[in-house]
């Protein structure tokens, strides 16, 4: 990208493509909160056996079971895991 450009996604949403931006990350978000940003994971997570489940193989994890059953797309779950694994907060500051 050599210049900034703004695209309207819908009536109230826009995205801006700017030169020099190489990454996107979340700052000051606890591991237990990441699932709140994925609607389908958040909704299914209410059925997990443990309230502090982070959906990475805990017993009774409803989210993992939903992925296995095809109720949550594997690509969305992999994106979720990728964010969980990204522990280098400094690269986004």
Beta strands, then each sheet from edge to edge (+ up, - down):
strand 1: 5-10
strand 2: 13-17
sheet 1: 1+ 2-
end
